[in-house]
Amino acid sequence: MSSPTAKIAGAPPLAELLLQTNELEWREKSLKGVSEKMLWRDEATGASIALIKFAKGASIPQPHSHASNQFMFCLNGKYEYTSTGVTLVAGSFYCNPKGNVHGPTLAHEETVVVEIYDGPHYPQKPDWYTDERDAH
């Protein structure tokens, strides 16, 4: 089993990690209107925890599935899975099991979620990302 040490650039390799997320810069992903603050990643398993921000009108354009379980907690905003009508608002918790096809999505207003994967994000990089980092 891998140790839960920090794998974030500039962070010391400690067993405990404390980040002031308000001081971290958003990294724009290659999909317009989507950005992230990576909080923790286990390079051995692909598991990760990140803040994801969707600008109003941003969307994941196609149905897709993940290579591991996906968990999201909505901090603010309104984010809809348009094919099913499942909509996250502040306080919503969403669990999407490995391999479940879901999406496309639409952010009806600026939305920030905590997104957790218990393993790698995608079986392969989706077409809507041009940067390999965006799929991990």
C-alpha positions as semicolon CSV with decimal commas, in nm:
position;residue;x (nm);y (nm);z (nm)
1;M;0,000;0,000;0,000
2;S;0,138;0,343;-0,087
3;S;0,188;0,607;0,177
4;P;-0,037;0,914;0,180
5;T;0,241;1,163;0,117
6;A;0,205;1,489;-0,070
7;K;0,281;1,480;-0,442
8;I;0,216;1,846;-0,520
9;A;0,488;2,061;-0,679
10;G;0,651;2,278;-0,414
11;A;0,495;2,092;-0,122
12;P;0,725;1,908;0,119
13;P;0,698;1,526;0,127
14;L;0,515;1,496;0,460
15;A;0,280;1,232;0,597
16;E;0,046;1,519;0,683
17;L;-0,048;1,795;0,443
18;L;-0,209;2,132;0,506
19;L;-0,286;2,359;0,211
20;Q;-0,444;2,703;0,219
21;T;-0,657;2,657;-0,092
22;N;-0,737;3,029;-0,119
23;E;-0,365;3,089;-0,176
24;L;-0,334;2,832;-0,459
25;E;-0,365;2,944;-0,821
26;W;-0,625;2,788;-1,047
27;R;-0,467;2,591;-1,335
28;E;-0,669;2,629;-1,653
29;K;-0,740;2,297;-1,819
30;S;-0,739;2,257;-2,197
31;L;-1,120;2,244;-2,197
32;K;-1,246;2,604;-2,202
33;G;-1,396;2,719;-1,874
34;V;-1,261;2,436;-1,658
35;S;-0,980;2,485;-1,406
36;E;-0,838;2,297;-1,109
37;K;-0,645;2,321;-0,788
38;M;-0,486;1,979;-0,735
39;L;-0,481;1,916;-0,360
40;W;-0,342;1,563;-0,340
41;R;-0,241;1,284;-0,574
42;D;-0,104;0,935;-0,524
43;E;0,113;0,878;-0,829
44;A;0,122;0,502;-0,769
45;T;-0,256;0,452;-0,782
46;G;-0,381;0,762;-0,966
47;A;-0,610;0,852;-0,673
48;S;-0,656;1,227;-0,632
49;I;-0,841;1,509;-0,462
50;A;-0,889;1,842;-0,640
51;L;-1,100;2,152;-0,648
52;I;-1,258;2,188;-0,992
53;K;-1,409;2,514;-1,113
54;F;-1,652;2,531;-1,404
55;A;-1,722;2,876;-1,548
56;K;-2,084;2,953;-1,627
57;G;-2,164;2,777;-1,956
58;A;-1,868;2,535;-1,935
59;S;-1,945;2,174;-2,014
60;I;-1,805;1,827;-2,055
61;P;-1,929;1,778;-2,413
62;Q;-1,973;1,401;-2,440
63;P;-2,092;1,099;-2,244
64;H;-1,795;0,926;-2,080
65;S;-1,694;0,689;-1,802
66;H;-1,411;0,677;-1,552
67;A;-1,152;0,413;-1,470
68;S;-1,226;0,445;-1,097
69;N;-1,496;0,568;-0,863
70;Q;-1,565;0,942;-0,880
71;F;-1,696;1,145;-0,587
72;M;-1,795;1,512;-0,599
73;F;-1,908;1,753;-0,330
74;C;-2,048;2,081;-0,462
75;L;-1,927;2,388;-0,272
76;N;-2,124;2,638;-0,480
77;G;-2,298;2,683;-0,813
78;K;-2,529;2,470;-1,025
79;Y;-2,389;2,184;-1,239
80;E;-2,615;1,952;-1,439
81;Y;-2,570;1,612;-1,601
82;T;-2,795;1,700;-1,893
83;S;-2,883;1,349;-2,010
84;T;-3,032;1,256;-1,670
85;G;-3,113;1,592;-1,512
86;V;-2,899;1,510;-1,207
87;T;-2,802;1,856;-1,078
88;L;-2,545;1,946;-0,817
89;V;-2,596;2,257;-0,605
90;A;-2,417;2,375;-0,290
91;G;-2,413;2,088;-0,041
92;S;-2,479;1,812;-0,298
93;F;-2,274;1,493;-0,282
94;Y;-2,244;1,289;-0,604
95;C;-2,103;0,938;-0,633
96;N;-2,041;0,794;-0,977
97;P;-1,924;0,430;-0,986
98;K;-1,634;0,310;-1,200
99;G;-1,740;0,243;-1,559
100;N;-2,078;0,421;-1,537
101;V;-2,143;0,626;-1,851
102;H;-2,261;0,977;-1,762
103;G;-2,266;1,324;-1,914
104;P;-2,262;1,551;-2,101
105;T;-2,270;1,826;-1,840
106;L;-2,344;2,198;-1,817
107;A;-2,255;2,458;-1,553
108;H;-2,561;2,683;-1,527
109;E;-2,354;2,920;-1,312
110;E;-1,995;2,926;-1,192
111;T;-1,954;2,605;-0,993
112;V;-1,680;2,475;-0,763
113;V;-1,668;2,110;-0,656
114;V;-1,433;1,895;-0,453
115;E;-1,362;1,600;-0,684
116;I;-1,214;1,275;-0,554
117;Y;-1,105;0,970;-0,752
118;D;-1,000;0,647;-0,579
119;G;-0,781;0,556;-0,877
120;P;-0,704;0,684;-1,229
121;H;-0,954;0,925;-1,386
122;Y;-1,002;0,788;-1,737
123;P;-0,921;0,464;-1,919
124;Q;-0,768;0,693;-2,187
125;K;-0,745;1,069;-2,242
126;P;-1,081;1,204;-2,363
127;D;-1,087;1,388;-2,695
128;W;-1,193;1,715;-2,533
129;Y;-0,858;1,748;-2,352
130;T;-0,543;1,833;-2,547
131;D;-0,316;1,830;-2,238
132;E;-0,247;1,485;-2,091
133;R;-0,234;1,639;-1,739
134;D;-0,603;1,726;-1,765
135;A;-0,706;1,360;-1,779
136;H;-0,524;1,264;-1,455
